[in-house]
Amino acid sequence: MKAKALTVAAMFLICAMAAWAPAQQADQGNQSGRGGRSGRGGNWDPAQMRQQMLDRLKTDLGAKDDEWQVLSPKVEKVMTLSFQSRMRGMFGRNRGSDNNNQTSGTDSAIAKAQTELKSALDDKSISADEIAKRLTNLRQARDASKQELAKAQAELKELLNQRQEAVLVMNGMLD
């Protein structure tokens, strides 16, 4: 259970930091911290962290290189969709930066619908009907995301042996 919790926490941390790191770096400029490193997040590479997590999953799954070439895109898709569905409230606000980071979920249909609903709520002149429309759009985006995640999980599960499936269940990637 600890491994599952740690993996899920690491996945969220990686994706969340991927969304915030560019804004933090811009805010901090070229300020140096201890040991010549930039402040919080300055030298932190979310792509490298994601790759380390994928490498660990490959090892945990006992996948050979040729098998991993087939599994990896499916694992990454489940990882991304899972993050988007679980972190749905975190990225609803416009943070003022467009980092085009696919893993963060900031450019998902859910995030777009949340941003549109948030702007309607911030504008006191928007009608109740428009708010209802945007709320419906958000709910539809969430439902579509859940369906897409379920489909991606099913496609991944088809490729796994029993041990590999159990590893991914324990890591929170499959139900």
Backbone hydrogen bonds, N-H to C=O, Kabsch-Sander energy under -0.5 kcal/mol:
donor,donor_aa,acceptor,acceptor_aa,energy
5,A,1,M,-2.5
6,L,2,K,-2.8
7,T,3,A,-2.5
8,V,4,K,-2.7
9,A,5,A,-2.6
10,A,6,L,-2.6
11,M,7,T,-2.5
12,F,8,V,-2.4
13,L,9,A,-2.6
14,I,10,A,-2.9
15,C,11,M,-2.3
16,A,12,F,-2.9
17,M,13,L,-2.9
18,A,14,I,-1.8
19,A,15,C,-1.3
20,W,16,A,-1.6
21,A,17,M,-2.9
24,Q,20,W,-2.3
25,Q,21,A,-2.8
26,A,22,P,-2.1
27,D,23,A,-2.2
28,Q,24,Q,-2.3
29,G,25,Q,-1.4
31,Q,28,Q,-2.0
33,G,37,R,-4.4
36,G,33,G,-1.4
37,R,34,R,-1.8
39,G,31,Q,-0.7
42,G,39,G,-3.1
49,M,45,D,-2.1
50,R,46,P,-2.6
51,Q,47,A,-2.4
52,Q,48,Q,-2.3
53,M,49,M,-2.1
54,L,50,R,-2.5
55,D,51,Q,-2.7
56,R,52,Q,-2.2
57,L,53,M,-2.3
58,K,54,L,-2.6
59,T,55,D,-2.1
60,D,56,R,-3.0
61,L,57,L,-2.7
62,G,58,K,-0.8
62,G,59,T,-0.8
63,A,58,K,-2.0
68,W,64,K,-3.0
69,Q,65,D,-1.7
70,V,66,D,-0.8
70,V,67,E,-0.7
71,L,67,E,-2.4
72,S,68,W,-3.4
74,K,70,V,-0.6
75,V,71,L,-2.7
76,E,72,S,-2.9
77,K,73,P,-2.0
78,V,74,K,-2.3
79,M,75,V,-2.7
80,T,76,E,-2.5
81,L,77,K,-2.7
82,S,78,V,-2.7
83,F,79,M,-2.1
84,Q,80,T,-2.4
85,S,81,L,-2.2
86,R,82,S,-2.3
87,M,83,F,-2.7
88,R,85,S,-0.6
90,M,87,M,-1.0
91,F,87,M,-0.8
92,G,89,G,-1.0
95,R,93,R,-0.6
99,N,97,S,-0.6
102,Q,100,N,-0.8
104,S,101,N,-1.0
105,G,101,N,-0.6
105,G,102,Q,-0.6
106,T,101,N,-0.5
108,S,105,G,-1.5
112,K,108,S,-2.3
113,A,109,A,-2.5
114,Q,110,I,-2.7
115,T,111,A,-2.5
116,E,112,K,-2.3
117,L,113,A,-2.4
118,K,114,Q,-3.0
119,S,115,T,-2.3
120,A,116,E,-1.7
121,L,117,L,-2.4
122,D,118,K,-2.2
123,D,119,S,-1.4
124,K,122,D,-0.9
126,I,123,D,-1.7
131,I,127,S,-2.1
132,A,128,A,-2.6
133,K,129,D,-2.2
134,R,130,E,-2.3
135,L,131,I,-2.4
136,T,132,A,-2.3
137,N,133,K,-2.1
138,L,134,R,-2.1
139,R,135,L,-2.3
140,Q,136,T,-2.5
141,A,137,N,-2.3
142,R,138,L,-2.4
143,D,139,R,-2.4
144,A,140,Q,-2.6
145,S,141,A,-2.3
146,K,142,R,-2.3
147,Q,143,D,-2.2
148,E,144,A,-2.6
149,L,145,S,-2.6
150,A,146,K,-2.5
151,K,147,Q,-2.2
152,A,148,E,-2.5
153,Q,149,L,-2.8
154,A,150,A,-2.1
155,E,151,K,-2.4
156,L,152,A,-2.2
157,K,153,Q,-2.7
158,E,154,A,-1.7
159,L,155,E,-0.5
159,L,156,L,-1.5
160,L,157,K,-1.3
165,E,161,N,-2.5
166,A,162,Q,-2.2
167,V,163,R,-2.2
168,L,164,Q,-2.2
169,V,165,E,-2.2
170,M,166,A,-2.6
171,N,167,V,-1.4
172,G,169,V,-1.5
173,M,168,L,-2.5
174,L,168,L,-1.3
